[in-house]
Structures are given as C-alpha cells and as structure tokens.
Amino acid sequence: MSEAAKGILAFGFNLGNQRISLRLVIFTAGILYVTFLMSWFLQKILMDIVLVKKVVEQGVRFSITRLIHYIIVFIGFLIASSVLGLNITKLTFFISALGVGIGFGMQGIVNNLISGFILLFERPVRVGDSIEIDGKWSEIKRIGLRATTVQTVEQADVIIPNGDLLANHVTNWTLANRQVRLIIPVGVAYGSDIPLVMETLISCADDNPRLAQRTKPQVLFISFGDSTLNFELRVWVLDADYRMEVRSEVNQEIDRRFREANIVIAFPQRDIHVRSMDTSVLIPQTESGAE
C-alpha cells in the first residue's frame, strides 16, 4: 500500500525544468488552505477581541481585518508559487505583462479593484454607515475588493460596484456623526395665533426622547401661502436610522396638541364669484314670494 501511495503521489508532468507531481500539488493546496485558515483566525481575534478592547469603531475594524486578509493571502500565494518551483522574478514579470493586457480588456473590473482599495484606505464610506444613493436610503453591510453590499430599508441586498461609489454622488449621513436634521413643514389657517402656534410646535419636539437635547428645536415662520401660514419645525434626530419614526411621532404630537389648542391645520380654500346666471336654473318663487 505504501508503494502504491508513493506511486500515485509521484504521478505528474513536467513544466519546463520543473516536475509538477500530485504530491507537490497537494502540498501547495495545503499551504493555501492554511493561509486562508490563518487569515480567518486572525480576523476573528482582531474583530472580536483585540480591536473591541481598543474601542475601535466597526468600520475601522473591518478595514484593518480586510487589509490583513489580503496581505496574508498574497504571502501564501508567493510561498505556494515557490513550492511549485515557479520563479518569483519571472512570475512578477508575467503578472505585469498580464496586467497590461487585462487593463485594456477588463478596465471596469480593474477600476473596481482599485476603487476597493481606495474605499478601504480613505474610508469615505464604512461598514454600518447609512448612505443615500439614487434617492434610496441604505446601510453598508460589506465592502469587498470588487463590490460593496448595501441593504435597503426593504431588507433587499444590493451589490454596487466600487467604481460607482467613487464616481457617483453618494450622501453619507453618518460619516462624521449619526445625528441628522429633520424639517417638518406645518401649515395653519389664516387668523391663527402665531406665537401660540410657534410655542406649541416647540413643545411637541421637547418631549421626544429620540431628539437631541443640546440642540434646541427651532420654529420658523416661512411664508404666507395661498391658504395657509407656513411654518417649519426643525429638529435634530440622535440617530439617522430613526428619522422616519421620529417624523411620525412628532406629526402625531402636533395633531394632538393643535386640537387641544384649537389651532386649525389649513386646507386649500377658493372664493367663487358668479358674474351671470341663466334664469332657467333659478329656483322658482313660491306663492308667498319666498325664494
């Protein structure tokens, strides 16, 4: 059995002056497997233990672990190539020549790869950020070397090429902090008590725990509309992810307090002036003479 195993492992072919045997292929595959295993192990330690104790934010932890993963895999690839007997110098020249050809034929993929490194180093967007792209709010779940995965509010996973994130306009609502300003327009009827309206709107925002307390809410009398006096309530939401819930809560509170204060939320009104009328549509007079 041992002689048979040796014979099977010795099976192979010649590649130039180098003999590529099954034993060598298995050994090389083992090196690559151990490389990926080490990369996974180091990523778990850094993400769950080391960087957590250092109080490093999630986006930074992800960028560091991804870069370490690529470095370890690249080193493992070089070691595996040496074991196979490939000349690193010639291999580097071959990769460079191949890269020139790929650069012309696969410009989009190369652009996405370079964009992936830019995203990891410059970090204009990070894992966990809330962004707005093409008018849709999404949360970044993963930044890969070629594409980035985002999740919409409908829980749909969208794959965006990294080049599109750098080339297009992307609004990052949580790059510096997670606070976001919310503007709620309100229209009241003409003749309303303006100071009372402004005071009521302020009180509606003061009682919401999801609004920032250091930055006070602001009420502005914007304009005289066709049928309304237009106001804007401007508040700061502590977390951008809850902006829609806060808008709903504040709107409900405005409706309740306006009812208590007898403040009328206006609706469009029109005055009709009748200049002439056909006598056939007039109501006939009764015998008493009443119309």
C-alpha positions as CSV (number, residue, x, y, z in Angstrom):
1,M,0.0,0.0,0.0
2,S,2.8,2.4,0.8
3,E,4.5,1.7,-2.6
4,A,1.1,2.3,-4.3
5,A,0.6,5.6,-2.5
6,K,4.1,6.7,-3.4
7,G,3.4,5.9,-7.0
8,I,0.1,7.8,-7.0
9,L,1.7,10.8,-5.3
10,A,4.6,10.8,-7.8
11,F,2.3,11.0,-10.7
12,G,2.6,14.3,-12.6
13,F,4.0,16.1,-15.5
14,N,7.0,18.3,-16.5
15,L,6.6,22.1,-16.8
16,G,9.9,23.2,-18.3
17,N,12.6,22.0,-16.0
18,Q,10.2,21.6,-13.1
19,R,8.4,18.4,-12.2
20,I,4.9,19.0,-11.1
21,S,3.7,16.0,-9.1
22,L,0.5,15.2,-7.3
23,R,2.3,15.3,-4.0
24,L,3.5,18.8,-4.8
25,V,0.0,19.9,-5.8
26,I,-1.5,18.6,-2.6
27,F,1.3,20.2,-0.6
28,T,0.7,23.6,-2.3
29,A,-3.1,23.3,-1.8
30,G,-2.4,22.6,1.9
31,I,-0.3,25.8,2.1
32,L,-3.1,27.9,0.6
33,Y,-5.7,26.2,2.9
34,V,-3.5,27.0,6.0
35,T,-3.1,30.6,4.7
36,F,-6.8,31.1,4.5
37,L,-7.3,29.5,7.8
38,M,-4.7,31.7,9.5
39,S,-6.3,34.8,7.8
40,W,-9.8,33.8,9.2
41,F,-8.4,33.1,12.6
42,L,-6.5,36.5,12.8
43,Q,-9.6,38.3,11.6
44,K,-11.8,36.7,14.3
45,I,-9.2,37.6,17.0
46,L,-8.9,41.2,15.8
47,M,-12.6,41.8,15.2
48,D,-13.9,40.2,18.4
49,I,-11.1,40.6,21.0
50,V,-8.2,43.0,20.2
51,L,-9.9,45.9,18.4
52,V,-13.0,45.7,20.6
53,K,-10.9,46.3,23.7
54,K,-9.3,49.2,22.0
55,V,-12.8,50.7,21.4
56,V,-12.2,50.9,17.6
57,E,-15.3,51.6,15.6
58,Q,-16.8,48.9,13.4
59,G,-15.8,50.4,10.1
60,V,-12.1,50.8,11.1
61,R,-12.1,47.2,12.4
62,F,-13.4,45.9,9.1
63,S,-10.9,47.9,7.1
64,I,-7.9,46.6,9.2
65,T,-9.0,43.0,9.0
66,R,-9.6,43.1,5.2
67,L,-6.2,44.5,4.6
68,I,-4.6,41.9,6.8
69,H,-6.5,39.2,4.9
70,Y,-5.2,40.4,1.5
71,I,-1.6,40.6,2.8
72,I,-1.7,37.1,4.3
73,V,-3.3,35.6,1.1
74,F,-0.7,37.3,-1.0
75,I,2.2,36.0,1.1
76,G,0.6,32.5,1.0
77,F,0.3,32.7,-2.8
78,L,4.1,33.6,-3.1
79,I,5.0,30.7,-0.8
80,A,2.8,28.3,-2.8
81,S,4.4,29.5,-6.0
82,S,7.9,28.9,-4.7
83,V,7.0,25.4,-3.6
84,L,5.7,24.7,-7.1
85,G,9.1,25.8,-8.4
86,L,7.9,28.9,-10.1
87,N,10.5,31.7,-10.4
88,I,9.1,34.7,-8.5
89,T,11.0,37.1,-10.7
90,K,9.6,35.6,-13.9
91,L,6.2,35.3,-12.2
92,T,6.2,39.0,-11.4
93,F,7.2,39.8,-15.0
94,F,4.4,37.6,-16.2
95,I,1.8,39.2,-13.9
96,S,2.9,42.6,-15.0
97,A,2.6,41.7,-18.7
98,L,-0.8,40.1,-18.0
99,G,-1.9,43.2,-16.1
100,V,-1.3,45.4,-19.1
101,G,-3.4,43.1,-21.3
102,I,-6.1,42.9,-18.6
103,G,-6.0,46.7,-18.3
104,F,-7.2,47.1,-21.8
105,G,-9.7,44.3,-21.9
106,M,-11.1,44.5,-18.4
107,Q,-11.0,48.1,-17.5
108,G,-14.2,48.0,-15.5
109,I,-13.0,45.2,-13.2
110,V,-9.6,46.8,-12.7
111,N,-11.3,50.1,-11.9
112,N,-13.5,48.4,-9.3
113,L,-10.5,46.7,-7.7
114,I,-8.5,49.9,-7.4
115,S,-11.7,51.7,-6.1
116,G,-12.0,48.9,-3.5
117,F,-8.5,49.7,-2.1
118,I,-9.4,53.5,-2.1
119,L,-12.5,52.8,-0.1
120,L,-10.6,50.7,2.4
121,F,-7.8,53.3,2.8
122,E,-9.6,56.6,2.5
123,R,-12.8,55.3,4.0
124,P,-15.4,57.8,2.6
125,V,-17.9,55.1,3.4
126,R,-17.7,52.5,6.2
127,V,-19.5,49.3,7.2
128,G,-22.6,50.4,9.2
129,D,-22.9,53.8,7.6
130,S,-26.3,55.0,6.3
131,I,-26.0,56.3,2.8
132,E,-28.4,57.7,0.2
133,I,-27.7,56.7,-3.4
134,D,-30.1,57.3,-6.3
135,G,-32.7,58.6,-3.8
136,K,-32.7,55.4,-1.7
137,W,-31.5,55.0,1.9
138,S,-29.3,52.0,2.5
139,E,-26.9,50.7,5.1
140,I,-23.5,49.4,4.1
141,K,-23.1,45.8,5.1
142,R,-19.8,44.7,3.5
143,I,-17.0,46.4,1.5
144,G,-15.3,43.9,-0.8
145,L,-12.4,44.2,-3.1
146,R,-14.6,44.5,-6.2
147,A,-18.1,45.4,-5.0
148,T,-19.9,46.8,-1.9
149,T,-23.0,45.2,-0.4
150,V,-25.7,47.5,0.9
151,Q,-29.1,46.7,2.5
152,T,-32.1,48.9,1.8
153,V,-34.9,49.7,4.2
154,E,-36.9,46.9,2.5
155,Q,-34.2,44.5,3.6
156,A,-33.0,44.0,0.0
157,D,-29.3,43.4,-0.6
158,V,-27.9,45.5,-3.4
159,I,-24.5,44.8,-4.9
160,I,-22.8,48.1,-6.0
161,P,-19.5,48.1,-7.9
162,N,-16.9,50.0,-6.0
163,G,-16.2,52.3,-9.0
164,D,-19.8,53.5,-8.9
165,L,-19.5,54.5,-5.2
166,L,-16.5,56.8,-6.1
167,A,-17.8,58.1,-9.4
168,N,-21.4,58.9,-8.4
169,H,-22.7,61.3,-5.8
170,V,-23.3,59.4,-2.6
171,T,-24.7,61.1,0.5
172,N,-23.2,59.6,3.7
173,W,-25.5,60.6,6.6
174,T,-23.3,59.1,9.3
175,L,-19.7,59.8,8.2
176,A,-19.0,62.4,10.9
177,N,-21.8,61.5,13.3
178,R,-25.2,59.8,13.3
179,Q,-27.2,63.0,14.0
180,V,-29.5,64.3,11.2
181,R,-31.7,67.4,11.0
182,L,-35.3,66.8,10.3
183,I,-37.6,69.5,8.8
184,I,-41.3,69.2,9.3
185,P,-43.5,71.6,7.4
186,V,-46.8,72.7,9.0
187,G,-49.5,75.0,7.6
188,V,-52.1,76.7,9.7
189,A,-55.2,78.7,8.8
190,Y,-55.1,82.5,8.4
191,G,-56.1,84.2,11.6
192,S,-54.3,81.7,13.9
193,D,-52.4,83.0,16.9
194,I,-48.8,82.9,15.6
195,P,-47.0,83.0,18.9
196,L,-49.2,80.2,20.2
197,V,-48.5,78.1,17.0
198,M,-44.7,78.5,17.5
199,E,-44.9,77.7,21.2
200,T,-47.0,74.6,20.5
201,L,-44.6,73.3,17.9
202,I,-41.6,73.7,20.2
203,S,-43.4,71.8,23.0
204,C,-44.1,69.0,20.5
205,A,-40.4,68.5,19.9
206,D,-39.3,68.9,23.6
207,D,-41.0,65.7,24.8
208,N,-39.5,63.3,22.2
209,P,-36.6,61.2,23.7
210,R,-35.0,60.5,20.3
211,L,-34.3,64.2,19.7
212,A,-31.1,65.9,20.7
213,Q,-31.4,67.9,23.9
214,R,-28.3,70.1,23.4
215,T,-29.5,71.4,20.1
216,K,-32.9,73.0,20.8
217,P,-35.7,72.7,18.2
218,Q,-36.3,75.7,16.0
219,V,-39.6,77.0,14.5
220,L,-39.5,79.4,11.5
221,F,-42.4,81.4,10.0
222,I,-41.6,80.7,6.4
223,S,-44.2,82.4,4.2
224,F,-47.8,83.4,3.6
225,G,-49.3,80.7,1.4
226,D,-52.4,80.8,-0.8
227,S,-54.5,79.3,2.0
228,T,-52.0,78.8,4.9
229,L,-49.5,80.4,7.1
230,N,-46.4,78.2,6.5
231,F,-44.1,77.2,9.4
232,E,-41.2,74.8,9.6
233,L,-40.2,72.8,12.7
234,R,-36.5,71.9,12.6
235,V,-35.2,69.3,15.0
236,W,-32.1,67.1,15.3
237,V,-32.6,63.3,15.5
238,L,-29.9,61.5,17.5
239,D,-29.7,58.5,15.1
240,A,-30.4,58.8,11.4
241,D,-31.8,55.3,11.4
242,Y,-34.9,56.5,13.3
243,R,-35.6,59.6,11.3
244,M,-38.9,58.2,9.8
245,E,-40.2,57.0,13.2
246,V,-39.4,60.4,14.8
247,R,-41.2,62.2,12.0
248,S,-44.3,60.1,12.5
249,E,-44.2,60.6,16.3
250,V,-43.8,64.4,16.0
251,N,-46.6,64.6,13.5
252,Q,-48.9,62.8,15.8
253,E,-48.0,65.0,18.7
254,I,-48.6,68.1,16.5
255,D,-52.0,66.9,15.6
256,R,-53.0,66.2,19.2
257,R,-51.7,69.5,20.6
258,F,-53.2,71.6,17.8
259,R,-56.6,70.0,18.6
260,E,-56.2,70.9,22.3
261,A,-55.2,74.5,21.4
262,N,-57.9,74.9,18.8
263,I,-55.3,75.6,16.1
264,V,-56.7,74.7,12.7
265,I,-54.4,73.0,10.2
266,A,-55.4,74.7,6.9
267,F,-56.7,73.2,3.7
268,P,-57.0,74.8,0.3
269,Q,-59.8,77.4,0.0
270,R,-61.3,79.1,-3.0
271,D,-63.7,82.0,-3.5
272,I,-66.2,81.7,-6.3
273,H,-67.6,84.9,-7.9
274,V,-70.8,84.4,-10.0
275,R,-70.9,87.1,-12.7
276,S,-74.0,85.9,-14.5
277,M,-76.5,83.1,-14.4
278,D,-79.1,81.6,-16.7
279,T,-82.6,82.3,-15.4
280,S,-83.7,78.7,-16.1
281,V,-81.5,77.4,-13.2
282,L,-83.0,79.9,-10.7
283,I,-85.3,78.4,-8.0
284,P,-88.9,79.4,-8.9
285,Q,-90.6,81.6,-6.4
286,T,-93.4,80.2,-4.2
287,E,-96.8,81.7,-3.9
288,S,-95.7,83.6,-0.7
289,G,-92.9,85.3,-2.6
290,A,-90.1,83.5,-0.7
291,E,-87.1,82.4,-2.9
